[in-house]
Amino acid sequence: MTVADDVGRIASSAAAFAEAGEELAGALVAETLGRRVYLCAFESAQGHGWLALGADAEPLTERRLVLEAASLAAFCEVAEESAGGGHLPELQARLAELRETDNPEGIEEAEAAAASLAELLEPEPRVASEAYLDAVGSASRRLEQALGDGGTSPFAAAMQAALGSVEGLSDDVERNYKLPLR
């Protein structure tokens, strides 16, 4: 079963938890603390709510598990958006153009690093995991180094800058969770 099929299965189950006037808006998938978690967002005219379901499509109420999944999903989103400076396809096109026009030293290494990063990025829906986050971070750093950036990592800076937003999402999930968290 593909991740998309799995999310579809969970979405069908999650829809049963929608209150009157509320619709399932989406689902994020994360693997953390040894479990797969489907973090479902619900929207209505009155606001929004959250509910995490396990692989068995049953609601989860373990605070640490739910909030870890929310944070990890958010960090993976930021990592993908920040990879390659946030414009990886454009960067790859520019590198190819530079190879054709100037062929500077190290261009092949930069192109290979960009291609490796692009290959690594998974289309949504995908499973957010620490391993995936680490792999995107490592591939991003290799690309930065191939481009001659040996100093502070722009990718790391973007991840650090996102910390407040990630914490904000976790706080929102906790405040608007459909069930009591324990």
N, C-alpha and C positions, 0 to 999 in steps of 0.2 A: 504494500500500500504506500503510495506517495504521501508526502507531507500535505499536499493540497487535498488529497482524498481524506486524510486523517482530520484535517481542519474542517472539511465539509461534514464529516461524521460528528465531530464535536459541536459544530455550529448548530446542527439539527437538534442535538441534545440541549445545548445552551438556550435555544429559543424558547424552550419550555419554562425557563426561569424568568422570562421577560414579564414585567408587570403590565397592567393595562396602559395602553398608549406608549409603550416602550418597545424599541426594536434593537435587535442585535446589530451593533455597528461594525464589529470586527473581532478578530481573535489573533493574539500573539502567542507564539509557541516558544517555550524555553525548556532546557534541561538543566536542572540544578539540584543540588543536594540528592543526587541519585534518582530523581524523578522527572518525568515529563509533565509539564504544566501548560495548560491552555488558558491564557488570561483573556477573558471575554469582556468587551466593552459594550455597554447598553446605553442608548440615547433616547431621550424623550423631550417633550416641550418643557418639562419641569427640571431637566438636568441630565445627569448621567450616573451610571453605576458600573460596578465591576464585579465579576465573579470568576474565580479560577476553577477549572475542572481538571481532574486527573485523567490519565489515559483510559480509565474505566468510565469516563464521562460523569463521574460523581463530583459534587462540589467539594472544594478543599477549604479548610478553615484554619490550617496551621499558619499563623502569622509569618513566621520566618520564611517558610517555603513560598508563600504568595508574594511577599515583598522582595525576596531574592529573585524570583522569576520576573517581576516587574522591572527591577533594576537591571538585570541582565539583558532583558529584551530591549530596554531603552539604550543601554550602552552599545549593543550590537547595531542598533539603528544609527546611532551617532557615528560609530566606526565605519559603517558602510558609506554614510554621507560624507565623511571626512577623508576617506581613502583616496589617494592620488590628488589631494587638494580639493576634493569634492567635484572634480570634473575629469574623471579618469578617461572617458572616451575622447574628450578634446585633447587631453595631454598625449594620449597615444597617437592621435592624428598629427599633433605638432611634432612629436618625436620622429614619426615617419617622414614628415616634411623636412625636418632638419637633416635626417640621414640622407635624403635625396639631394638636398641643396648644398649642405656644408660638410656632411659626414664627419662631425667632430669626434675626437677620441672619446671612447666610452659610450657612444650612442647605442651600440648593440646591447651593452649591459643594461642601460636604462630602459630600452625597449623590452628586453627580456623580463626585467623586474616589473614593468608596467603590465606586461602580458600575464605574468604569474599572478599578480594581484587581481587583474580582471577575471581570470579563470577561477580564482578562489571565491570571489563574491557570488553568493547564491541568490537566485531570484526569490521573491516572496511568493508564497509563504515559505519560510525557512525556519529551522530550529536554532534559536539563540542558545549558545553554550559558551562556557569559559574557553574551551578548545577553539571554537570558531573565532571568538573575540581575540584570543592570543595569536591565532594564525593571521588574521587581518592586520593586527598590530605589527607583527613581525614582517609581513610582506610589505606593509606601508613603509616601515623603516628601511627595508632593503631598497625600495624605490627612492626614498629620500636620499640615501647614501649614494646610490647610483647617479642621482642628479647632482651630486656634489654638496649636499647639505650634511655636513659632518657635525654640526652644532646641535642646537636645540631642535627637537622634532616638532614640526608643525602638527603632525598627527597627534602626538602626545599632548600638545598644547590645546588642541581642539577637544580631546577627551577630558582634559582637566577643566576646560571652560564649560563643558556640559554637565559637570557634577551637580550643579544646582538644579538643572532641569530634570536630571535623573532622580534626584531626591524629591523634587516636586511631584513627579509622577508617582513615586512610591507613597508619598504622603496622600496624594489624591486617591490612590487605590485603597489605602487604609481608611480614609474618611468616608469614601463612597462605596465601600464593600457591601454587598447585598446580605451577607451573613455575619454574625459575630466572629471575629478572629480570636483564636486562643493562643 
